[in-house]
Amino acid sequence: MTRAYSISAEAVAAERARVNEDLAQVDVSRVIALDDLELREMGPTDVKLRILAVSAEHNIDHAALADTVNIAEIRGGKIFPGNSAVGEVIAVGADVTRFKVGDIALTHCNGEPDEYGYPITIWAYDKPDSIGWYGEEAVVGEWQLVSAPLDCGLNLWEIAALPLRAPTAYHLWRRALGIFRLKVGLEHLSRLNVLSFGGGVGELFLMLAKAEGHNAYFCSGSPERRKALEEMGIVGIDQKAYNRFASRDDVKGFSKECRTLTGGVGMHVVCDMLRGPVFAAGIAVSAREGVNVSAGWQLARSVEYNSAALSLKQITLDHTHYETVIGCSAATELYGTVFKPTIHHEIYSFADLPRCFQEMHENTQTGIPIVRVADDLPESVAAIS
Ligand SMILES: NC(=O)c1ccc[n+]([C@@H]2O[C@H](COP(=O)([O-])OP(=O)(O)OC[C@H]3O[C@@H](n4cnc5c(N)ncnc54)[C@H](OP(=O)(O)O)[C@@H]3O)[C@@H](O)[C@H]2O)c1
C-alpha cells in the first residue's frame, strides 16, 4: 500500500456542481485528492520505484475540469494520474537488465506504442488500467524507464521538469523540421525563423531550434519566462501586449511585430500547444512553406482555417502526440546541453501538490512546477538537489 493522488469522477462532478458548471470557477485543488493505492505485485520485468520528484502536467487540468473528455469517468470512476517522475529503484524483477537497486530513473509516458512506436495511449491517462506516479512508490515495467542523466549539469528539480515535456518537444521539433525540409532544402535556406507560444513544451522546442542555429521567438504573457529564454538568446514577444489575440486587430499588431523581427519573411516553423485564439495568430505570421505543429489543445480542441489561403502559401499543419519509446531516450541525451528548463521558484511539498495544480490552472507560476515527493533523498542525488 502506498499514498498516491487520485482524481475521481465523483470529485469532478461535485466540483462542477459547486460552481454551477462554470468551469472558469473550478478549483482544481478540490478535485485531486490524496488516496491509498494498492500497488500491483511485481512481475519479472517490473521495477519498484520510490518517487523522488514529479512535475505537474497540464493534462491533470483537463482531467479535473473534464473539459475535453471526462477521463476519470471513462476509466471506470477514478484515475491515479502522473506521467512524469524521477525515482529511486528500490526493487527489480528477475528479468530486469537495465536497472539495479539504487539507480535513479525517469519515466516516460508512451502508454502503448503502435507498430511504428507512436503512442496509441498515454500512461496514467487513457491507457486502460495504468497507474501513474503522483505517489510515494510505484511499480512500473522496465520498458517505461530511462536512466536519469545525473551528470548532465541540471539539478534534480530541473531534471524532474523534463520527462514528459522534453520528449514532446523533441518529437514536435524533428517532425516540424522534417516537414519543412521536404519543401525547402538546405541549399535554399539554412536559418529558419521559429516561433512558439507559452508553456514548458514550447520553451524546450525553442531551445532545440536555437541550439541548431535558428532564429527563435517566444511569444508569452509571462515576463519571468520570457526573461529566462532571452538569457539563452531567444527573442521574447509579449503576448499580453496583443491582449492574447482577443481581436483581429490584436492579431494584426502581432503580425506586424513578427514581420519587423523577421525582415518581412514571417515564421517558417510555429509550435502551438494552445490552439484557441493562438491558432489564428500562429497562422497569420507563418512564412510561405511554413509548418504549424501541435501536440496540445489547452484553449480549444477545434480550429478553423482557410484551406485556399493555406494552400496558396504552401502551409502545412501537423499534429503530433508524444515521442516513441526510443525517441524518449534520444531526447534525454539533450538534458543540460540543449534542454535547460525554467522551473517555478517554489518547489512544492507532496502535501501541497493540489495547490500546485490550482496555481498551474491559474497560470501564476514562473516556470515548470515541480513537486518534491520524498523527504529524504538518496546520496546519489544529494549533490544536485
Ligand atoms: N501531447 C503531449 O504529449 C503533451 C505533452 C505536454 C503538454 N501537452 C499539452 O500542451 C499544452 C501546453 O503544455 P505545457 O506543458 O507546454 O504548458 P505549461 O508549462 O503547463 O504552461 C502552460 C502555458 O499556457 C499558457 N496559457 C495559459 N493560459 C493562456 C491563455 N489564456 N492564452 C494563451 N496562453 C495561455 C501560458 O503561457 P504564457 O507564458 O503566455 O502565460 C503557460 O505558459 C497543454 O494543453 C498540455 O496538456 C501535450
The ligand as an SDF file (V2000), in Angstrom:
LIG
                    3D

 48 52  0  0  0  0  0  0  0  0999 V2000
    0.7960   15.6010  -26.3500 N   0  0  0  0  0  0  0  0  0  0  0  0
    1.6770   15.6130  -25.3730 C   0  0  0  0  0  0  0  0  0  0  0  0
    2.4120   14.6890  -25.2010 O   0  0  0  0  0  0  0  0  0  0  0  0
    1.7420   16.8060  -24.4990 C   0  0  0  0  0  0  0  0  0  0  0  0
    2.8280   16.9490  -23.6360 C   0  0  0  0  0  0  0  0  0  0  0  0
    2.9110   18.0770  -22.8310 C   0  0  0  0  0  0  0  0  0  0  0  0
    1.9060   19.0250  -22.8810 C   0  0  0  0  0  0  0  0  0  0  0  0
    0.8270   18.8410  -23.6890 N   0  0  0  0  0  0  0  0  0  0  0  0
   -0.2430   19.8430  -23.7350 C   0  0  0  0  0  0  0  0  0  0  0  0
    0.2810   21.0650  -24.2490 O   0  0  0  0  0  0  0  0  0  0  0  0
   -0.3100   22.1810  -23.5830 C   0  0  0  0  0  0  0  0  0  0  0  0
    0.8110   23.0380  -23.0000 C   0  0  0  0  0  0  0  0  0  0  0  0
    1.5130   22.2760  -22.0650 O   0  0  0  0  0  0  0  0  0  0  0  0
    2.8890   22.7700  -21.4460 P   0  0  0  0  0  0  0  0  0  0  0  0
    3.3160   21.7010  -20.5140 O   0  0  0  0  0  0  0  0  0  0  0  0
    3.7990   23.2140  -22.5200 O   0  0  0  0  0  0  0  0  0  0  0  0
    2.4200   24.0960  -20.7270 O   0  0  0  0  0  0  0  0  0  0  0  0
    2.7050   24.6130  -19.2440 P   0  0  0  0  0  0  0  0  0  0  0  0
    4.1720   24.5510  -18.9640 O   0  0  0  0  0  0  0  0  0  0  0  0
    1.7480   23.9580  -18.3320 O   0  0  0  0  0  0  0  0  0  0  0  0
    2.3060   26.1300  -19.4010 O   0  0  0  0  0  0  0  0  0  0  0  0
    1.0150   26.4900  -19.7920 C   0  0  0  0  0  0  0  0  0  0  0  0
    1.1150   27.7310  -20.6280 C   0  0  0  0  0  0  0  0  0  0  0  0
   -0.1920   28.0470  -21.0680 O   0  0  0  0  0  0  0  0  0  0  0  0
   -0.1980   29.4000  -21.4300 C   0  0  0  0  0  0  0  0  0  0  0  0
   -1.5270   29.9700  -21.2130 N   0  0  0  0  0  0  0  0  0  0  0  0
   -2.3170   29.8170  -20.1460 C   0  0  0  0  0  0  0  0  0  0  0  0
   -3.4810   30.4810  -20.3480 N   0  0  0  0  0  0  0  0  0  0  0  0
   -3.3850   31.0570  -21.5750 C   0  0  0  0  0  0  0  0  0  0  0  0
   -4.2300   31.8700  -22.3520 C   0  0  0  0  0  0  0  0  0  0  0  0
   -5.4410   32.2010  -21.9160 N   0  0  0  0  0  0  0  0  0  0  0  0
   -3.8120   32.2880  -23.5550 N   0  0  0  0  0  0  0  0  0  0  0  0
   -2.6040   31.9410  -24.0050 C   0  0  0  0  0  0  0  0  0  0  0  0
   -1.7330   31.1810  -23.3110 N   0  0  0  0  0  0  0  0  0  0  0  0
   -2.1320   30.7420  -22.1260 C   0  0  0  0  0  0  0  0  0  0  0  0
    0.8020   30.0700  -20.5450 C   0  0  0  0  0  0  0  0  0  0  0  0
    1.5740   30.8500  -21.3990 O   0  0  0  0  0  0  0  0  0  0  0  0
    2.0700   32.3320  -21.0440 P   0  0  0  0  0  0  0  0  0  0  0  0
    3.5210   32.1570  -20.7890 O   0  0  0  0  0  0  0  0  0  0  0  0
    1.7760   33.0830  -22.2900 O   0  0  0  0  0  0  0  0  0  0  0  0
    1.2980   32.8320  -19.8540 O   0  0  0  0  0  0  0  0  0  0  0  0
    1.5930   28.9520  -19.9010 C   0  0  0  0  0  0  0  0  0  0  0  0
    2.9690   29.1150  -20.0550 O   0  0  0  0  0  0  0  0  0  0  0  0
   -1.2700   21.5830  -22.5530 C   0  0  0  0  0  0  0  0  0  0  0  0
   -2.5600   21.5680  -23.0720 O   0  0  0  0  0  0  0  0  0  0  0  0
   -0.7710   20.1620  -22.3480 C   0  0  0  0  0  0  0  0  0  0  0  0
   -1.7700   19.2650  -21.9450 O   0  0  0  0  0  0  0  0  0  0  0  0
    0.7400   17.7750  -24.5250 C   0  0  0  0  0  0  0  0  0  0  0  0
  1  2  1  0
  2  3  2  0
  2  4  1  0
  4  5  1  0
  4 48  2  0
  5  6  2  0
  6  7  1  0
  7  8  2  0
  8  9  1  0
  8 48  1  0
  9 10  1  0
  9 46  1  0
 10 11  1  0
 11 12  1  0
 11 44  1  0
 12 13  1  0
 13 14  1  0
 14 15  2  0
 14 16  1  0
 14 17  1  0
 17 18  1  0
 18 19  2  0
 18 20  1  0
 18 21  1  0
 21 22  1  0
 22 23  1  0
 23 24  1  0
 23 42  1  0
 24 25  1  0
 25 26  1  0
 25 36  1  0
 26 27  1  0
 26 35  1  0
 27 28  2  0
 28 29  1  0
 29 30  1  0
 29 35  2  0
 30 31  1  0
 30 32  2  0
 32 33  1  0
 33 34  2  0
 34 35  1  0
 36 37  1  0
 36 42  1  0
 37 38  1  0
 38 39  2  0
 38 40  1  0
 38 41  1  0
 42 43  1  0
 44 45  1  0
 44 46  1  0
 46 47  1  0
M  CHG  2   8   1  16  -1
M  END
$$$$
